[in-house]
Amino acid sequence: MKILVPFKRVADPENANKVKVTGAKIETAGLEWKPNPFDEYAIEAALRLTENGTNTKARLGEVTVVTFGPAECDQTLRGALATGADKAIRVDATDDQLDGVIVARALAKIVEQVKPDLVVMGKQTVDSDSNQVGQYLAEFLGWPQITFAISVKNDGGPALEVVRVGDGGVQKVKVTLPAVITVEDRIVNSASVQSAPTPATHKYQDGVRFAPLPAIMQAKKKPLEVKKLADLGIDTTPAVKYQSYEPPPARKAGVKVKTVQELVDKLKNEAKVL
């Protein structure tokens, strides 16, 4: 099975207090960069689907990761290669050139070139939180899609059994390949992903795997191809343009009350929440 995993670096959410809003843009200078967590989960799911869980060193399929960004993103891609991905592609672009529609159009072209059986991607990025690209990509490809997946199992046939989060509960569905699947954090639970060769009794460690030093060194030799956004032959006119940014208003200081009656009065007449 060949799997393509879109992958993005984002400003570390734990450094949100360092973000500066200048009005026309969000200033990211000095912020630390890290892989988008949901994309890390997607890579882990793809690796599990292309291996026998009892021998993770023997890759039984192929995992290609792709990102959009400047040359600095190569380090993030090398990290993905070190965890087990086989190939990487970077589409040279900057964030101000991109929106969800453009990324999806570009990914559709990458899919035409790579010809994967499956696209696995995080349900959203933690910077824009738009949750659009997976759905757009499936539409452009004309492929079936499963969103918010928390479990994926392959019995060796042409379909996957997927459990996804729905309104008010979970749904168990089957999807015939090729397909697009977006995942959330529970996809990396110990028994959430099972390939055909992996014994049903096998349990992974919860979470994503980490690369040992030898794998990090070997990742430097794995192929990393760079493409130009303009060479993909897509419409690069943004559908969304941000006009300005402003921080949320500062919270007012709290006040102390002496009685419940006074509290109710303030909630009703001052805060007007009752």
C-alpha positions in Angstrom: 0.0 0.0 0.0 1.3 3.5 -0.9 0.2 6.2 1.4 0.6 10.0 1.0 0.7 12.1 4.2 0.4 15.9 4.0 2.5 17.4 6.7 2.9 21.0 8.0 5.1 22.8 10.5 3.4 25.2 12.8 4.4 27.6 15.5 4.5 25.7 18.8 1.1 26.2 20.5 2.8 26.3 23.9 4.5 29.6 22.8 1.2 31.3 22.0 2.1 34.0 24.6 5.0 35.1 22.3 2.7 35.8 19.3 2.7 39.5 18.3 -0.2 41.0 16.3 0.9 44.0 14.2 -2.5 44.6 12.6 -1.6 43.5 9.0 -0.1 40.2 10.0 0.9 37.9 12.9 4.5 38.2 13.7 6.2 34.8 14.1 9.8 35.9 14.6 11.3 34.1 17.6 8.7 31.4 17.7 9.7 27.8 17.9 8.4 25.5 15.1 7.2 22.0 15.4 5.2 19.4 13.4 1.5 19.9 13.4 0.3 17.4 16.1 -2.6 16.0 14.0 -0.2 15.4 11.1 2.2 13.5 13.4 -0.8 11.3 14.2 -1.4 10.8 10.5 2.2 9.7 9.9 2.0 7.2 12.8 -1.2 5.8 11.4 0.3 5.5 7.9 3.4 3.7 9.3 1.3 1.3 11.2 -0.8 0.5 8.0 2.4 -0.3 6.1 4.1 -2.6 8.5 3.8 -5.7 10.6 3.5 -4.4 14.1 5.7 -7.2 15.4 8.6 -6.1 13.1 8.4 -2.4 12.5 11.8 -2.3 10.8 10.4 -4.2 7.7 8.4 -1.7 5.7 5.7 -3.5 3.8 4.4 -0.5 1.9 5.5 3.1 1.2 4.9 6.3 3.0 5.5 9.7 1.4 5.2 12.9 3.3 4.6 16.2 1.6 4.7 19.8 3.0 4.4 23.3 1.7 6.9 25.9 2.9 10.4 27.4 2.6 13.7 25.5 2.8 13.6 25.6 6.6 10.8 23.0 6.5 13.3 20.4 5.3 14.4 19.7 8.9 10.7 18.9 9.8 10.5 16.6 6.8 13.8 14.9 7.8 12.2 14.3 11.2 9.3 12.5 9.5 11.7 10.4 7.4 13.6 9.4 10.6 10.4 8.0 12.2 10.0 5.7 9.2 8.6 7.5 6.2 10.2 6.5 2.9 10.2 9.7 0.8 9.5 13.4 1.2 8.3 16.2 -1.0 8.5 19.9 -0.3 6.5 22.4 -2.4 8.4 25.6 -2.1 5.9 28.3 -1.0 5.2 30.8 1.8 2.1 30.9 4.0 0.9 34.1 2.5 0.7 32.3 -0.9 -1.5 29.6 0.5 -5.0 28.9 1.7 -7.0 25.7 2.1 -8.2 25.6 -1.5 -4.7 26.2 -3.0 -3.2 23.5 -0.8 -5.9 21.0 -1.8 -5.5 21.8 -5.5 -1.7 21.3 -5.2 -2.1 18.1 -3.3 -4.4 16.8 -6.0 -1.5 17.3 -8.5 0.9 15.6 -6.1 -1.5 12.7 -5.9 -1.6 12.4 -9.7 2.2 12.2 -9.6 2.8 9.9 -6.6 -0.3 7.7 -7.3 -1.0 6.6 -3.7 -3.7 4.2 -2.7 -4.6 6.3 0.3 -4.1 9.9 1.6 -4.0 10.1 5.4 -3.9 13.6 7.0 -4.6 15.4 10.2 -8.1 16.7 10.6 -6.8 20.2 10.9 -3.7 22.3 11.6 -3.4 24.0 15.0 -2.6 27.4 13.5 -5.5 28.1 11.2 -7.9 25.4 12.6 -9.8 25.6 9.3 -10.5 21.8 8.8 -10.9 22.3 5.1 -8.1 20.7 3.1 -9.1 17.0 3.5 -12.6 17.7 2.3 -11.5 19.9 -0.6 -8.9 17.3 -1.7 -11.4 14.5 -1.8 -13.7 16.6 -3.9 -11.0 17.5 -6.4 -9.9 13.9 -6.7 -13.4 12.5 -6.8 -12.4 10.0 -4.0 -14.5 8.9 -1.0 -13.5 10.5 2.3 -13.7 9.6 5.9 -13.2 12.5 8.4 -12.4 12.5 12.1 -11.1 8.9 12.1 -10.1 7.3 15.4 -9.5 3.7 14.1 -8.4 2.2 10.8 -8.1 -1.5 10.1 -7.1 -3.3 6.9 -7.9 -7.0 6.4 -5.9 -7.2 3.2 -8.8 -6.5 0.9 -9.5 -3.4 -1.2 -11.4 -1.6 1.6 -10.6 -0.2 5.0 -12.7 -0.5 8.1 -12.8 2.9 9.8 -14.3 4.2 13.0 -15.0 7.9 13.0 -16.4 10.4 15.4 -19.9 11.6 14.5 -22.5 13.7 16.1 -23.5 12.1 19.3 -21.3 9.0 19.0 -19.1 7.0 16.6 -19.7 5.4 13.3 -18.1 2.3 11.8 -17.9 2.4 8.1 -16.0 0.7 5.2 -14.3 2.7 2.5 -13.0 1.4 -0.8 -9.6 2.6 -1.9 -8.4 5.0 -3.1 -9.7 7.3 -0.4 -8.9 10.3 1.8 -8.9 9.9 5.6 -8.5 12.6 8.1 -7.5 11.6 11.7 -7.7 12.9 15.2 -5.7 12.1 18.3 -7.3 8.8 19.3 -5.9 7.3 16.1 -2.6 6.7 18.0 -4.1 4.6 20.8 -2.5 1.2 21.2 -5.1 -0.8 19.1 -6.5 2.0 16.8 -4.6 1.0 13.6 -4.1 -2.5 12.3 -2.5 -3.6 9.1 -3.4 -7.0 7.4 -0.1 -8.6 8.5 -0.3 -7.4 12.1 -1.8 -9.9 14.6 -5.1 -8.8 16.0 -3.7 -9.2 19.5 -0.8 -6.8 18.9 -0.8 -3.6 20.9 1.3 -0.6 20.0 2.5 1.9 22.6 0.1 4.8 22.8 1.2 7.9 20.9 3.6 8.5 18.1 7.0 6.8 17.7 10.3 8.7 18.2 13.3 8.3 16.0 16.5 6.8 17.4 19.8 8.4 16.5 20.7 5.8 13.8 17.4 6.5 12.1 18.0 10.2 12.2 21.3 9.7 10.5 19.8 7.4 7.8 17.0 9.9 7.1 19.6 12.2 5.6 20.0 9.8 2.8 16.3 9.3 2.0 14.9 11.2 -1.0 13.6 14.7 -0.5 12.2 16.3 -3.7 11.6 20.0 -4.0 8.9 21.3 -6.3 7.8 24.8 -7.1 4.2 25.8 -6.5 4.0 27.5 -9.9 5.1 24.4 -11.7 2.1 22.4 -10.5 -0.2 24.1 -13.0 -2.9 25.1 -10.6 -4.8 28.3 -10.0 -2.9 30.0 -7.2 -5.3 32.9 -6.6 -6.3 32.8 -2.9 -9.9 32.3 -2.2 -9.4 33.7 1.3 -7.5 36.9 2.2 -7.0 38.1 5.7 -7.6 41.8 6.0 -6.3 42.5 9.5 -5.6 40.9 12.9 -6.3 42.2 16.4 -5.8 40.6 19.9 -8.8 39.7 22.0 -9.9 42.4 24.5 -8.2 42.2 27.8 -10.3 40.6 30.5 -11.6 42.8 33.3 -10.4 42.2 36.8 -12.7 40.0 38.9 -14.7 41.4 41.9 -15.6 39.9 45.2 -19.1 39.7 46.5 -20.3 39.2 50.1 -23.5 37.3 49.4 -25.1 35.0 46.9 -27.9 37.6 46.4 -25.2 40.2 45.4 -23.6 37.7 43.0 -26.9 37.0 41.3 -27.6 40.7 41.1 -24.3 41.4 39.4 -24.7 38.4 37.0 -28.1 39.6 36.0 -27.7 43.4 35.9 -24.0 44.0 35.1 -22.8 40.9 33.3 -26.3 40.2 31.9 -25.7 36.5 31.7 -28.9 35.6 33.6 
